[in-house]
Amino acid sequence: MSDNKSSPAPRRGFLKTGAAAATATAILATPGVSRAQTVTLRFQSTWPQRDIFHEFAQDYVNRVNAMGGGRVRLELLAAGAVVGAFQVMDAVHAGTLDGGHGVSAYWFGRNKAFSLFGTTPPWFGNAHQLLGWFYYGGGEALYKELVNDVLRLNAVGFLTGPMPTQPLGWFRTPIERAEQIRGLRYRTVGLAGDLMQELGAAVVAVPGGEIVPALERGVIDAAEFNNPSSDRVLGFPDVAKNLYIQSYHQAVECFEILFNKGKFDALPDEHKALLRHSAEASSADMSWKLQERYSADLLGMSQTQQVNVRPTPTQILDAQLQAWDRVIARIEG
């Protein structure tokens, strides 16, 4: 009598093969999940390597790389590695760089509307309110219109990293009245330049890493950059000893993250979300970190480098507010 029962071993093999094939089919059919090789994007900051701003850019890059799961990573370069600080937007537009970290005030020469996203008049509020307006009040749509429709730049960007109100800056000799600003060759950027020109200064716009050399050579007489930590590491205390803290020239500013639009649009949706949400995470971390670092460096300059940390005279602050009225009236036509 013959045995017609099928062997259990072939049945088990068939089931395993079928299950594996079904699993593979399901994985391949899952939408919106990237399984491509690692995408590496060249990302240059507009800041010197030693500046805390470059550290903030690195914090953003670290979050992208840590959460990218090996699928997407950013390669961070410092200012000048590929192009100068003021050329980053051009390089991103052309695809020479895939992305960049800077401030929109650096593109003020292209269109004064960039001042809406940094170097705004002080009545805007503070940098946290600027971010709120950008993400929830229509600011991002206006930014896209400016970058893509008006200027036709091949770039996408978003804001991150709210900055505290910036000091008036560094002066070789003490100042007490607004009249003493008249004729000074003063470094600033963006719409703050229009303000200081209204006060009679001869404004010179240079990137952060070039300010102290310009002071040393006598190209400029006074300057602001941004904060005590940047100022200290860039060497401001070596060339000037009077730091005036209060000012209305740059009360509202945030960082800007840029990407080449063609490269960005070609990324899977989860990569785009990663680049954006990492900016949100690093923005919060920066807000916490700078409180300790800025305070410690301001105290250190005062105690060990003979820097005179001075309140800005009320007469100068009042003159700034009056000058803002005139600047805005002129822009409005």
BELZIKA-V158234 format. One record per residue. N is the residue number from 1. RES is the residue in three letters. OMEGA is omega in whole degrees, -180 to 180 (none if undefined). NEAR is the number of other ideal C-beta (glycine too) atoms within 12 Angstrom. D_CENTER is the distance of its C-alpha to the mean C-alpha in Angstrom with 2 decimals. Layout:
n->N res->RES omega->OMEGA near->NEAR d_center->D_CENTER
n->N res->RES omega->OMEGA near->NEAR d_center->D_CENTER
//
This chain:
n->1 res->MET omega->-178 near->3 d_center->84.77
n->2 res->SER omega->179 near->4 d_center->81.37
n->3 res->ASP omega->-178 near->6 d_center->78.03
n->4 res->ASN omega->-180 near->6 d_center->75.78
n->5 res->LYS omega->177 near->8 d_center->72.84
n->6 res->SER omega->178 near->11 d_center->69.49
n->7 res->SER omega->-179 near->11 d_center->68.03
n->8 res->PRO omega->-177 near->10 d_center->65.18
n->9 res->ALA omega->177 near->10 d_center->63.19
n->10 res->PRO omega->179 near->12 d_center->62.55
n->11 res->ARG omega->180 near->13 d_center->61.56
n->12 res->ARG omega->179 near->13 d_center->58.98
n->13 res->GLY omega->179 near->14 d_center->57.58
n->14 res->PHE omega->-179 near->15 d_center->57.36
n->15 res->LEU omega->179 near->14 d_center->55.50
n->16 res->LYS omega->-180 near->14 d_center->52.96
n->17 res->THR omega->179 near->14 d_center->52.37
n->18 res->GLY omega->180 near->14 d_center->52.05
n->19 res->ALA omega->179 near->14 d_center->49.60
n->20 res->ALA omega->179 near->14 d_center->47.37
n->21 res->ALA omega->179 near->14 d_center->47.44
n->22 res->ALA omega->179 near->14 d_center->46.63
n->23 res->THR omega->180 near->14 d_center->43.66
n->24 res->ALA omega->179 near->14 d_center->42.30
n->25 res->THR omega->-180 near->12 d_center->42.82
n->26 res->ALA omega->-180 near->13 d_center->41.01
n->27 res->ILE omega->-179 near->13 d_center->37.97
n->28 res->LEU omega->-178 near->12 d_center->37.82
n->29 res->ALA omega->-178 near->11 d_center->38.25
n->30 res->THR omega->-177 near->13 d_center->35.40
n->31 res->PRO omega->169 near->11 d_center->32.85
n->32 res->GLY omega->179 near->13 d_center->29.07
n->33 res->VAL omega->-175 near->16 d_center->29.15
n->34 res->SER omega->175 near->23 d_center->27.96
n->35 res->ARG omega->-179 near->16 d_center->30.27
n->36 res->ALA omega->176 near->16 d_center->29.14
n->37 res->GLN omega->-177 near->10 d_center->28.35
n->38 res->THR omega->174 near->18 d_center->24.97
n->39 res->VAL omega->179 near->32 d_center->22.29
n->40 res->THR omega->-178 near->22 d_center->20.16
n->41 res->LEU omega->176 near->37 d_center->17.03
n->42 res->ARG omega->-168 near->27 d_center->15.87
n->43 res->PHE omega->-177 near->41 d_center->12.13
n->44 res->GLN omega->173 near->40 d_center->11.02
n->45 res->SER omega->175 near->48 d_center->8.18
n->46 res->THR omega->-171 near->47 d_center->8.46
n->47 res->TRP omega->174 near->41 d_center->9.61
n->48 res->PRO omega->-178 near->31 d_center->13.24
n->49 res->GLN omega->-173 near->23 d_center->14.56
n->50 res->ARG omega->-176 near->21 d_center->15.80
n->51 res->ASP omega->176 near->36 d_center->12.85
n->52 res->ILE omega->177 near->35 d_center->11.77
n->53 res->PHE omega->176 near->43 d_center->8.06
n->54 res->HIS omega->175 near->35 d_center->9.39
n->55 res->GLU omega->176 near->29 d_center->11.23
n->56 res->PHE omega->176 near->42 d_center->8.49
n->57 res->ALA omega->178 near->42 d_center->7.49
n->58 res->GLN omega->177 near->30 d_center->11.29
n->59 res->ASP omega->176 near->34 d_center->11.75
n->60 res->TYR omega->-180 near->41 d_center->10.11
n->61 res->VAL omega->180 near->37 d_center->12.27
n->62 res->ASN omega->180 near->21 d_center->15.18
n->63 res->ARG omega->177 near->31 d_center->15.29
n->64 res->VAL omega->-176 near->41 d_center->15.40
n->65 res->ASN omega->-180 near->27 d_center->18.05
n->66 res->ALA omega->-177 near->19 d_center->19.98
n->67 res->MET omega->-177 near->26 d_center->20.36
n->68 res->GLY omega->177 near->27 d_center->20.79
n->69 res->GLY omega->-180 near->18 d_center->24.42
n->70 res->GLY omega->-177 near->16 d_center->24.62
n->71 res->ARG omega->179 near->23 d_center->24.03
n->72 res->VAL omega->178 near->37 d_center->20.46
n->73 res->ARG omega->177 near->28 d_center->18.40
n->74 res->LEU omega->174 near->39 d_center->15.39
n->75 res->GLU omega->-174 near->24 d_center->16.18
n->76 res->LEU omega->176 near->34 d_center->13.44
n->77 res->LEU omega->179 near->31 d_center->14.02
n->78 res->ALA omega->179 near->32 d_center->13.04
n->79 res->ALA omega->179 near->35 d_center->12.77
n->80 res->GLY omega->-179 near->23 d_center->16.22
n->81 res->ALA omega->177 near->26 d_center->17.32
n->82 res->VAL omega->179 near->27 d_center->17.67
n->83 res->VAL omega->175 near->27 d_center->16.48
n->84 res->GLY omega->-176 near->27 d_center->15.32
n->85 res->ALA omega->-177 near->37 d_center->11.84
n->86 res->PHE omega->-180 near->27 d_center->12.96
n->87 res->GLN omega->-175 near->25 d_center->14.48
n->88 res->VAL omega->179 near->44 d_center->11.77
n->89 res->MET omega->178 near->41 d_center->12.13
n->90 res->ASP omega->-178 near->27 d_center->15.86
n->91 res->ALA omega->177 near->33 d_center->15.91
n->92 res->VAL omega->178 near->40 d_center->14.25
n->93 res->HIS omega->-176 near->31 d_center->16.68
n->94 res->ALA omega->-177 near->21 d_center->19.54
n->95 res->GLY omega->174 near->22 d_center->18.93
n->96 res->THR omega->169 near->22 d_center->18.89
n->97 res->LEU omega->176 near->36 d_center->15.66
n->98 res->ASP omega->-179 near->38 d_center->15.21
n->99 res->GLY omega->-179 near->48 d_center->11.43
n->100 res->GLY omega->179 near->49 d_center->8.29
n->101 res->HIS omega->-179 near->50 d_center->4.77
n->102 res->GLY omega->177 near->49 d_center->3.76
n->103 res->VAL omega->-177 near->47 d_center->4.67
n->104 res->SER omega->178 near->47 d_center->7.75
n->105 res->ALA omega->179 near->45 d_center->10.00
n->106 res->TYR omega->-180 near->41 d_center->10.34
n->107 res->TRP omega->-178 near->40 d_center->12.31
n->108 res->PHE omega->179 near->31 d_center->14.46
n->109 res->GLY omega->177 near->21 d_center->17.35
n->110 res->ARG omega->-178 near->23 d_center->17.59
n->111 res->ASN omega->-177 near->26 d_center->17.97
n->112 res->LYS omega->178 near->27 d_center->17.79
n->113 res->ALA omega->176 near->27 d_center->16.93
n->114 res->PHE omega->178 near->33 d_center->13.22
n->115 res->SER omega->177 near->37 d_center->13.74
n->116 res->LEU omega->-176 near->35 d_center->14.36
n->117 res->PHE omega->179 near->43 d_center->10.72
n->118 res->GLY omega->-174 near->44 d_center->10.03
n->119 res->THR omega->176 near->45 d_center->12.91
n->120 res->THR omega->171 near->42 d_center->15.34
n->121 res->PRO omega->-173 near->32 d_center->18.79
n->122 res->PRO omega->-178 near->31 d_center->19.34
n->123 res->TRP omega->178 near->14 d_center->21.60
n->124 res->PHE omega->-177 near->31 d_center->18.85
n->125 res->GLY omega->175 near->19 d_center->18.79
n->126 res->ASN omega->-173 near->23 d_center->15.91
n->127 res->ALA omega->177 near->35 d_center->12.34
n->128 res->HIS omega->177 near->26 d_center->14.02
n->129 res->GLN omega->175 near->23 d_center->16.18
n->130 res->LEU omega->178 near->39 d_center->13.46
n->131 res->LEU omega->177 near->34 d_center->12.28
n->132 res->GLY omega->178 near->20 d_center->16.03
n->133 res->TRP omega->-177 near->26 d_center->16.70
n->134 res->PHE omega->-173 near->36 d_center->14.08
n->135 res->TYR omega->-175 near->24 d_center->15.51
n->136 res->TYR omega->-176 near->13 d_center->19.05
n->137 res->GLY omega->178 near->17 d_center->19.94
n->138 res->GLY omega->-178 near->14 d_center->19.54
n->139 res->GLY omega->-178 near->29 d_center->16.17
n->140 res->GLU omega->177 near->26 d_center->15.01
n->141 res->ALA omega->178 near->17 d_center->18.34
n->142 res->LEU omega->178 near->22 d_center->17.95
n->143 res->TYR omega->179 near->36 d_center->14.58
n->144 res->LYS omega->179 near->22 d_center->16.42
n->145 res->GLU omega->179 near->18 d_center->19.36
n->146 res->LEU omega->-174 near->27 d_center->17.59
n->147 res->VAL omega->-171 near->34 d_center->15.91
n->148 res->ASN omega->-176 near->22 d_center->18.90
n->149 res->ASP omega->-177 near->14 d_center->21.91
n->150 res->VAL omega->-176 near->17 d_center->21.63
n->151 res->LEU omega->179 near->24 d_center->19.88
n->152 res->ARG omega->178 near->15 d_center->20.95
n->153 res->LEU omega->178 near->32 d_center->17.96
n->154 res->ASN omega->-175 near->26 d_center->18.19
n->155 res->ALA omega->169 near->38 d_center->14.67
n->156 res->VAL omega->-179 near->32 d_center->13.31
n->157 res->GLY omega->174 near->43 d_center->9.94
n->158 res->PHE omega->-176 near->36 d_center->8.92
n->159 res->LEU omega->-180 near->40 d_center->6.92
n->160 res->THR omega->170 near->43 d_center->6.41
n->161 res->GLY omega->179 near->44 d_center->6.81
n->162 res->PRO omega->-179 near->36 d_center->9.13
n->163 res->MET omega->171 near->38 d_center->9.79
n->164 res->PRO omega->175 near->29 d_center->13.48
n->165 res->THR omega->-173 near->30 d_center->15.30
n->166 res->GLN omega->179 near->39 d_center->14.97
n->167 res->PRO omega->174 near->39 d_center->18.21
n->168 res->LEU omega->173 near->43 d_center->20.28
n->169 res->GLY omega->-169 near->41 d_center->20.20
n->170 res->TRP omega->-179 near->46 d_center->22.70
n->171 res->PHE omega->180 near->35 d_center->26.19
n->172 res->ARG omega->179 near->25 d_center->29.12
n->173 res->THR omega->-179 near->16 d_center->31.63
n->174 res->PRO omega->175 near->20 d_center->31.56
n->175 res->ILE omega->-178 near->33 d_center->31.12
n->176 res->GLU omega->-175 near->19 d_center->32.94
n->177 res->ARG omega->180 near->18 d_center->32.95
n->178 res->ALA omega->-179 near->29 d_center->30.78
n->179 res->GLU omega->-179 near->16 d_center->33.33
n->180 res->GLN omega->176 near->27 d_center->32.21
n->181 res->ILE omega->-177 near->37 d_center->28.85
n->182 res->ARG omega->178 near->22 d_center->30.84
n->183 res->GLY omega->178 near->17 d_center->30.92
n->184 res->LEU omega->171 near->31 d_center->28.27
n->185 res->ARG omega->-167 near->28 d_center->25.96
n->186 res->TYR omega->179 near->41 d_center->22.68
n->187 res->ARG omega->167 near->39 d_center->19.15
n->188 res->THR omega->-179 near->45 d_center->16.40
n->189 res->VAL omega->174 near->41 d_center->14.25
n->190 res->GLY omega->-178 near->39 d_center->14.21
n->191 res->LEU omega->174 near->41 d_center->16.88
n->192 res->ALA omega->176 near->45 d_center->17.25
n->193 res->GLY omega->177 near->31 d_center->19.04
n->194 res->ASP omega->179 near->32 d_center->21.54
n->195 res->LEU omega->-177 near->42 d_center->22.16
n->196 res->MET omega->173 near->43 d_center->22.93
n->197 res->GLN omega->178 near->26 d_center->25.07
n->198 res->GLU omega->177 near->29 d_center->26.95
n->199 res->LEU omega->175 near->39 d_center->27.76
n->200 res->GLY omega->179 near->21 d_center->29.13
n->201 res->ALA omega->171 near->38 d_center->26.56
n->202 res->ALA omega->-171 near->21 d_center->26.18
n->203 res->VAL omega->177 near->31 d_center->22.42
n->204 res->VAL omega->180 near->27 d_center->21.04
n->205 res->ALA omega->174 near->35 d_center->17.49
n->206 res->VAL omega->178 near->31 d_center->16.60
n->207 res->PRO omega->-175 near->36 d_center->13.56
n->208 res->GLY omega->-177 near->44 d_center->13.05
n->209 res->GLY omega->-178 near->29 d_center->15.40
n->210 res->GLU omega->-174 near->29 d_center->18.07
n->211 res->ILE omega->-177 near->39 d_center->18.51
n->212 res->VAL omega->174 near->31 d_center->21.05
n->213 res->PRO omega->178 near->22 d_center->23.13
n->214 res->ALA omega->175 near->29 d_center->23.31
n->215 res->LEU omega->-179 near->34 d_center->24.58
n->216 res->GLU omega->-178 near->19 d_center->27.02
n->217 res->ARG omega->-179 near->15 d_center->28.42
n->218 res->GLY omega->177 near->13 d_center->28.82
n->219 res->VAL omega->176 near->21 d_center->26.67
n->220 res->ILE omega->-178 near->34 d_center->25.05
n->221 res->ASP omega->-177 near->32 d_center->26.67
n->222 res->ALA omega->-175 near->42 d_center->23.90
n->223 res->ALA omega->166 near->47 d_center->20.13
n->224 res->GLU omega->169 near->50 d_center->17.21
n->225 res->PHE omega->180 near->47 d_center->13.88
n->226 res->ASN omega->-167 near->48 d_center->12.39
n->227 res->ASN omega->-177 near->39 d_center->14.18
n->228 res->PRO omega->-177 near->36 d_center->17.31
n->229 res->SER omega->176 near->36 d_center->16.03
n->230 res->SER omega->-177 near->38 d_center->14.05
n->231 res->ASP omega->-177 near->40 d_center->16.97
n->232 res->ARG omega->-176 near->34 d_center->19.54
n->233 res->VAL omega->179 near->31 d_center->18.53
n->234 res->LEU omega->172 near->41 d_center->17.98
n->235 res->GLY omega->179 near->28 d_center->21.51
n->236 res->PHE omega->-179 near->41 d_center->21.57
n->237 res->PRO omega->180 near->28 d_center->24.60
n->238 res->ASP omega->-175 near->21 d_center->26.55
n->239 res->VAL omega->178 near->28 d_center->26.64
n->240 res->ALA omega->-175 near->37 d_center->26.64
n->241 res->LYS omega->-178 near->22 d_center->27.92
n->242 res->ASN omega->-180 near->32 d_center->27.21
n->243 res->LEU omega->179 near->39 d_center->23.96
n->244 res->TYR omega->-167 near->36 d_center->23.98
n->245 res->ILE omega->-173 near->29 d_center->22.00
n->246 res->GLN omega->175 near->27 d_center->22.20
n->247 res->SER omega->174 near->40 d_center->20.93
n->248 res->TYR omega->-174 near->38 d_center->20.28
n->249 res->HIS omega->178 near->50 d_center->18.31
n->250 res->GLN omega->-179 near->42 d_center->14.78
n->251 res->ALA omega->-173 near->33 d_center->15.60
n->252 res->VAL omega->176 near->40 d_center->12.95
n->253 res->GLU omega->176 near->48 d_center->9.19
n->254 res->CYS omega->173 near->43 d_center->6.22
n->255 res->PHE omega->179 near->42 d_center->2.48
n->256 res->GLU omega->174 near->46 d_center->3.59
n->257 res->ILE omega->-176 near->46 d_center->5.55
n->258 res->LEU omega->169 near->44 d_center->8.61
n->259 res->PHE omega->172 near->43 d_center->12.15
n->260 res->ASN omega->-173 near->33 d_center->15.43
n->261 res->LYS omega->179 near->27 d_center->17.34
n->262 res->GLY omega->179 near->20 d_center->20.58
n->263 res->LYS omega->-177 near->30 d_center->19.39
n->264 res->PHE omega->-177 near->32 d_center->17.60
n->265 res->ASP omega->-179 near->16 d_center->20.66
n->266 res->ALA omega->-179 near->20 d_center->22.99
n->267 res->LEU omega->171 near->29 d_center->21.65
n->268 res->PRO omega->-176 near->21 d_center->23.77
n->269 res->ASP omega->-177 near->17 d_center->22.75
n->270 res->GLU omega->175 near->23 d_center->22.25
n->271 res->HIS omega->177 near->32 d_center->19.74
n->272 res->LYS omega->179 near->26 d_center->17.71
n->273 res->ALA omega->179 near->20 d_center->18.05
n->274 res->LEU omega->-179 near->32 d_center->17.05
n->275 res->LEU omega->-179 near->42 d_center->13.69
n->276 res->ARG omega->-176 near->29 d_center->13.05
n->277 res->HIS omega->174 near->22 d_center->14.75
n->278 res->SER omega->176 near->35 d_center->13.14
n->279 res->ALA omega->178 near->41 d_center->9.78
n->280 res->GLU omega->-179 near->27 d_center->12.08
n->281 res->ALA omega->-179 near->24 d_center->13.73
n->282 res->SER omega->177 near->36 d_center->11.01
n->283 res->SER omega->179 near->34 d_center->9.74
n->284 res->ALA omega->-179 near->22 d_center->13.36
n->285 res->ASP omega->178 near->24 d_center->13.86
n->286 res->MET omega->-179 near->37 d_center->11.20
n->287 res->SER omega->-180 near->27 d_center->13.03
n->288 res->TRP omega->-175 near->17 d_center->16.21
n->289 res->LYS omega->-173 near->23 d_center->15.51
n->290 res->LEU omega->-178 near->32 d_center->14.30
n->291 res->GLN omega->179 near->18 d_center->17.52
n->292 res->GLU omega->-174 near->16 d_center->19.71
n->293 res->ARG omega->-179 near->28 d_center->17.89
n->294 res->TYR omega->-179 near->31 d_center->17.27
n->295 res->SER omega->-179 near->19 d_center->20.84
n->296 res->ALA omega->-179 near->20 d_center->22.41
n->297 res->ASP omega->176 near->31 d_center->21.02
n->298 res->LEU omega->178 near->30 d_center->22.05
n->299 res->LEU omega->-180 near->18 d_center->25.45
n->300 res->GLY omega->178 near->21 d_center->25.74
n->301 res->MET omega->-180 near->34 d_center->25.22
n->302 res->SER omega->-173 near->22 d_center->27.78
n->303 res->GLN omega->-173 near->15 d_center->30.30
n->304 res->THR omega->-177 near->13 d_center->30.23
n->305 res->GLN omega->175 near->24 d_center->28.87
n->306 res->GLN omega->176 near->15 d_center->30.78
n->307 res->VAL omega->176 near->30 d_center->27.82
n->308 res->ASN omega->179 near->23 d_center->29.03
n->309 res->VAL omega->-170 near->28 d_center->26.58
n->310 res->ARG omega->169 near->25 d_center->27.81
n->311 res->PRO omega->179 near->20 d_center->27.53
n->312 res->THR omega->-179 near->33 d_center->26.85
n->313 res->PRO omega->-178 near->25 d_center->30.21
n->314 res->THR omega->-179 near->15 d_center->30.71
n->315 res->GLN omega->178 near->19 d_center->32.06
n->316 res->ILE omega->179 near->36 d_center->28.78
n->317 res->LEU omega->177 near->26 d_center->26.83
n->318 res->ASP omega->179 near->18 d_center->29.49
n->319 res->ALA omega->177 near->32 d_center->29.28
n->320 res->GLN omega->-179 near->35 d_center->25.53
n->321 res->LEU omega->178 near->26 d_center->26.26
n->322 res->GLN omega->179 near->19 d_center->29.12
n->323 res->ALA omega->177 near->33 d_center->27.10
n->324 res->TRP omega->178 near->33 d_center->24.51
n->325 res->ASP omega->-178 near->20 d_center->27.52
n->326 res->ARG omega->179 near->19 d_center->28.59
n->327 res->VAL omega->-179 near->30 d_center->25.25
n->328 res->ILE omega->179 near->23 d_center->24.94
n->329 res->ALA omega->-180 near->14 d_center->28.62
n->330 res->ARG omega->179 near->16 d_center->28.28
n->331 res->ILE omega->-179 near->20 d_center->25.46
n->332 res->GLU omega->176 near->10 d_center->27.56
n->333 res->GLY omega->none near->5 d_center->30.45
//
